[in-house]
C-alpha cells in the first residue's frame, strides 16, 4: 500500500495498481485521520454499498430478480453499446489516463459535476442522484453505464435520498477499486 492512502494520492496510486493487475485483490477502504474522527452515525454511509451486494431491476438492494424465460429471435448484429464510466471530477483525473491506455473507443469517462454541494466538491463518494441525473440525461439510451458503489449508502441511496431506480438510465454498480473496473470493462470487450 501507500502511506497516507486517504489523502487521495495514495488512493489514486492504489487504484492504478489494481487496474493494471499489479495486485490480486482489491485494497478496500483504509482507515485514516478522517475515517477516525469524522465517522458518521451510520458507518455504512461512509463506506457505501460494497461488493457482494446485488441490486435488482427495480433498484431493490439485496434483491436479485428471477430470470424470466422469453422467446428469442436473432437479427443482424448491432454494434456493441458504448460504456460510460461515471465518476467525480477528481476521479476522472485518475481514470481517464487509465482508460486511454486501453485504446478502446467504446469506453469513455463521464465526470459528474457535483452541484449539490455548490460545485466545489469533486470526490466520487459524494456524487448525488440529482447530479447523476443531470449527467445521464444528456447521454444516449442503450449504452452501458458503470457507477462506483462508494456513492451509495448501505440501503442503496445517494446523499440526496434518490436511488439508482430514480436515474434516467440504467446503471451497473461496481465496487470502487481498479480490479472491479478492469473486470467490468473486460466483460464489455
Secondary structure as a PSIPRED ss2 file (coil, helix, strand):
# PSIPRED VFORMAT (PSIPRED V4.0)

   1 X C   1.000  0.000  0.000
   2 X C   1.000  0.000  0.000
   3 X C   1.000  0.000  0.000
   4 X C   1.000  0.000  0.000
   5 X H   0.000  1.000  0.000
   6 X H   0.000  1.000  0.000
   7 X H   0.000  1.000  0.000
   8 X C   1.000  0.000  0.000
   9 X H   0.000  1.000  0.000
  10 X H   0.000  1.000  0.000
  11 X H   0.000  1.000  0.000
  12 X H   0.000  1.000  0.000
  13 X H   0.000  1.000  0.000
  14 X H   0.000  1.000  0.000
  15 X H   0.000  1.000  0.000
  16 X H   0.000  1.000  0.000
  17 X H   0.000  1.000  0.000
  18 X H   0.000  1.000  0.000
  19 X H   0.000  1.000  0.000
  20 X C   1.000  0.000  0.000
  21 X C   1.000  0.000  0.000
  22 X C   1.000  0.000  0.000
  23 X C   1.000  0.000  0.000
  24 X C   1.000  0.000  0.000
  25 X C   1.000  0.000  0.000
  26 X C   1.000  0.000  0.000
  27 X C   1.000  0.000  0.000
  28 X C   1.000  0.000  0.000
  29 X C   1.000  0.000  0.000
  30 X C   1.000  0.000  0.000
  31 X C   1.000  0.000  0.000
  32 X C   1.000  0.000  0.000
  33 X H   0.000  1.000  0.000
  34 X H   0.000  1.000  0.000
  35 X H   0.000  1.000  0.000
  36 X H   0.000  1.000  0.000
  37 X H   0.000  1.000  0.000
  38 X C   1.000  0.000  0.000
  39 X C   1.000  0.000  0.000
  40 X C   1.000  0.000  0.000
  41 X C   1.000  0.000  0.000
  42 X C   1.000  0.000  0.000
  43 X H   0.000  1.000  0.000
  44 X H   0.000  1.000  0.000
  45 X H   0.000  1.000  0.000
  46 X H   0.000  1.000  0.000
  47 X H   0.000  1.000  0.000
  48 X C   1.000  0.000  0.000
  49 X C   1.000  0.000  0.000
  50 X C   1.000  0.000  0.000
  51 X C   1.000  0.000  0.000
  52 X C   1.000  0.000  0.000
  53 X C   1.000  0.000  0.000
  54 X C   1.000  0.000  0.000
  55 X E   0.000  0.000  1.000
  56 X C   1.000  0.000  0.000
  57 X C   1.000  0.000  0.000
  58 X C   1.000  0.000  0.000
  59 X C   1.000  0.000  0.000
  60 X C   1.000  0.000  0.000
  61 X E   0.000  0.000  1.000
  62 X C   1.000  0.000  0.000
  63 X C   1.000  0.000  0.000
  64 X C   1.000  0.000  0.000
  65 X C   1.000  0.000  0.000
  66 X C   1.000  0.000  0.000
  67 X C   1.000  0.000  0.000
  68 X C   1.000  0.000  0.000
  69 X C   1.000  0.000  0.000
  70 X C   1.000  0.000  0.000
  71 X C   1.000  0.000  0.000
  72 X C   1.000  0.000  0.000
  73 X C   1.000  0.000  0.000
  74 X C   1.000  0.000  0.000
  75 X C   1.000  0.000  0.000
  76 X C   1.000  0.000  0.000
  77 X C   1.000  0.000  0.000
  78 X C   1.000  0.000  0.000
  79 X C   1.000  0.000  0.000
  80 X C   1.000  0.000  0.000
  81 X C   1.000  0.000  0.000
  82 X C   1.000  0.000  0.000
  83 X E   0.000  0.000  1.000
  84 X E   0.000  0.000  1.000
  85 X E   0.000  0.000  1.000
  86 X E   0.000  0.000  1.000
  87 X E   0.000  0.000  1.000
  88 X E   0.000  0.000  1.000
  89 X H   0.000  1.000  0.000
  90 X H   0.000  1.000  0.000
  91 X H   0.000  1.000  0.000
  92 X H   0.000  1.000  0.000
  93 X H   0.000  1.000  0.000
  94 X H   0.000  1.000  0.000
  95 X H   0.000  1.000  0.000
  96 X H   0.000  1.000  0.000
  97 X H   0.000  1.000  0.000
  98 X H   0.000  1.000  0.000
  99 X H   0.000  1.000  0.000
 100 X H   0.000  1.000  0.000
 101 X H   0.000  1.000  0.000
 102 X H   0.000  1.000  0.000
 103 X C   1.000  0.000  0.000
 104 X C   1.000  0.000  0.000
 105 X C   1.000  0.000  0.000
 106 X C   1.000  0.000  0.000
 107 X E   0.000  0.000  1.000
 108 X E   0.000  0.000  1.000
 109 X E   0.000  0.000  1.000
 110 X E   0.000  0.000  1.000
 111 X E   0.000  0.000  1.000
 112 X E   0.000  0.000  1.000
 113 X C   1.000  0.000  0.000
 114 X E   0.000  0.000  1.000
 115 X C   1.000  0.000  0.000
 116 X C   1.000  0.000  0.000
 117 X C   1.000  0.000  0.000
 118 X C   1.000  0.000  0.000
 119 X C   1.000  0.000  0.000
 120 X C   1.000  0.000  0.000
 121 X E   0.000  0.000  1.000
 122 X C   1.000  0.000  0.000
 123 X C   1.000  0.000  0.000
 124 X H   0.000  1.000  0.000
 125 X H   0.000  1.000  0.000
 126 X H   0.000  1.000  0.000
 127 X C   1.000  0.000  0.000
 128 X C   1.000  0.000  0.000
 129 X H   0.000  1.000  0.000
 130 X H   0.000  1.000  0.000
 131 X H   0.000  1.000  0.000
 132 X H   0.000  1.000  0.000
 133 X H   0.000  1.000  0.000
 134 X H   0.000  1.000  0.000
 135 X H   0.000  1.000  0.000
 136 X H   0.000  1.000  0.000
 137 X H   0.000  1.000  0.000
 138 X C   1.000  0.000  0.000
 139 X C   1.000  0.000  0.000
 140 X C   1.000  0.000  0.000
 141 X C   1.000  0.000  0.000
 142 X C   1.000  0.000  0.000
 143 X C   1.000  0.000  0.000
 144 X E   0.000  0.000  1.000
 145 X E   0.000  0.000  1.000
 146 X E   0.000  0.000  1.000
 147 X E   0.000  0.000  1.000
 148 X E   0.000  0.000  1.000
 149 X H   0.000  1.000  0.000
 150 X H   0.000  1.000  0.000
 151 X H   0.000  1.000  0.000
 152 X C   1.000  0.000  0.000
 153 X C   1.000  0.000  0.000
 154 X C   1.000  0.000  0.000
 155 X C   1.000  0.000  0.000
 156 X C   1.000  0.000  0.000
 157 X E   0.000  0.000  1.000
 158 X C   1.000  0.000  0.000
 159 X C   1.000  0.000  0.000
 160 X C   1.000  0.000  0.000
 161 X C   1.000  0.000  0.000
 162 X C   1.000  0.000  0.000
 163 X E   0.000  0.000  1.000
 164 X H   0.000  1.000  0.000
 165 X H   0.000  1.000  0.000
 166 X H   0.000  1.000  0.000
 167 X C   1.000  0.000  0.000
 168 X C   1.000  0.000  0.000
 169 X C   1.000  0.000  0.000
 170 X C   1.000  0.000  0.000
 171 X C   1.000  0.000  0.000
 172 X E   0.000  0.000  1.000
 173 X E   0.000  0.000  1.000
 174 X E   0.000  0.000  1.000
 175 X C   1.000  0.000  0.000
 176 X C   1.000  0.000  0.000
 177 X C   1.000  0.000  0.000
 178 X H   0.000  1.000  0.000
 179 X H   0.000  1.000  0.000
 180 X H   0.000  1.000  0.000
 181 X H   0.000  1.000  0.000
 182 X H   0.000  1.000  0.000
 183 X H   0.000  1.000  0.000
 184 X H   0.000  1.000  0.000
 185 X H   0.000  1.000  0.000
 186 X H   0.000  1.000  0.000
 187 X H   0.000  1.000  0.000
 188 X C   1.000  0.000  0.000
 189 X C   1.000  0.000  0.000
